[in-house]
Amino acid sequence: MVNKEFIEKLFSIKDKVAVVTGATGALGSAVAAGYCMAGAKVILTARNGEKLSKLAAELKAAGGVCEHIAADPTVEEDVRKIMKFAADTYGELNILCTCHGFNAAKGVLEQSVEEWQKIMDANTKSVYLLAKYAAERMVAQKKGGKIVVTSSARSKRGMKGYTGYSASKGAVDLLVQSLGCDLGQYNIQVNSLNPTVFRSDLTEWMFHDDNVYQNFLKRLPIGRLGEPEDFIGMAIFLASPASDFFTSSNYAADGGYWGN
Ligand SMILES: NC(=O)c1ccc[n+]([C@@H]2O[C@H](COP(=O)([O-])OP(=O)(O)OC[C@H]3O[C@@H](n4cnc5c(N)ncnc54)[C@H](OP(=O)(O)O)[C@@H]3O)[C@@H](O)[C@H]2O)c1
């Protein structure tokens, strides 16, 4: 029945335990702050412990409940440690939001196989590992769960210098669709958000290349690039009961880029 209580709970993630990866990045720190301010208990993770500790202090000072663990999401043992840390710290794990990622834009003739593999591991293998071990906990808890993966609008569009990045994100989109199929029976929903250009260290170079910058703007019906805050609403929606019927999907976070 649609009453006040139903609506109040619809978008609520209050008291849920969420792991946010790439928590020190532009999108990760926005999601981490959004989840904290929405009342979730948040485990912040990335590889650089100093940056994590600074972020955790800022979020706590703003009233958030969070702890942090430095870990490499491409290393299986580290990923298992993240999930154990979440359960040991807050008792369970309800939400995983992956916001880490890496690119080294280079032509196929210039890029080494090793560097290409590094992109694939950072963007694809890591998501597989995180989803696998988060799902293992969620299934054991028998309470369902939410997995929100940050992919990219580049997952469905190639680009010069992107044989690694576009391929890694295309794989992530299908990984998300298949994970949703595997985990539906456990009431675990898995979706991706596919951003186009948001302000971050990763996209800094685009802001300094006027041709690339103007070209992007022309292709965004909304007429501006994304700000990290634009990402928070959908990240909360996909972690909340409002998205219980939504799974195995790749959602554009792109100001209309895919539709143009
Ligand atoms: N910003 C955009 O315009 C945009 C567009 C499309 C897609 N995306 C995707 O959105 C996600 C977040 O991007 P962002 O812009 O927030 O990036 P960002 O500001 O550069 O932050 C990246 C985060 O990932 C971690 N990281 C960096 N290199 C890594 C590696 N090799 N392996 C594992 N973790 C690594 C970083 O922390 P540590 O180095 O401490 O681990 C950091 O927390 C990524 O998946 C990215 O591909 C972003």
The ligand as an ORCA input file, in Angstrom:
! r2SCAN-3c Opt
* xyz 0 1
  N      35.108     11.133    -14.233
  C      34.593     10.779    -15.380
  O      34.351     11.616    -16.259
  C      34.273      9.358    -15.685
  C      33.695      9.061    -16.911
  C      33.373      7.764    -17.210
  C      33.617      6.776    -16.287
  N      34.195      7.087    -15.105
  C      34.448      5.993    -14.164
  O      34.055      6.397    -12.881
  C      34.895      5.782    -11.892
  C      35.466      6.857    -10.988
  O      36.148      7.799    -11.767
  P      36.681      9.165    -11.139
  O      36.553     10.176    -12.188
  O      36.044      9.400     -9.820
  O      38.225      8.807    -10.969
  P      39.337      9.430    -10.021
  O      38.906     10.716     -9.426
  O      40.603      9.398    -10.810
  O      39.441      8.353     -8.858
  C      39.815      7.045     -9.137
  C      39.726      6.200     -7.878
  O      40.116      4.865     -8.219
  C      41.326      4.512     -7.517
  N      42.277      3.981     -8.509
  C      43.061      4.683     -9.362
  N      43.790      3.854    -10.118
  C      43.456      2.603     -9.748
  C      43.907      1.318    -10.156
  N      44.848      1.156    -11.078
  N      43.347      0.236     -9.569
  C      42.398      0.384     -8.619
  N      41.956      1.587     -8.167
  C      42.481      2.672     -8.726
  C      41.857      5.787     -6.850
  O      42.376      5.560     -5.542
  P      43.760      4.806     -5.268
  O      44.707      5.247     -6.347
  O      44.160      5.228     -3.895
  O      43.439      3.339     -5.339
  C      40.616      6.678     -6.743
  O      39.961      6.483     -5.521
  C      35.929      4.974    -12.691
  O      35.484      3.643    -12.823
  C      35.916      5.640    -14.046
  O      36.338      4.765    -15.071
  C      34.545      8.369    -14.786
*
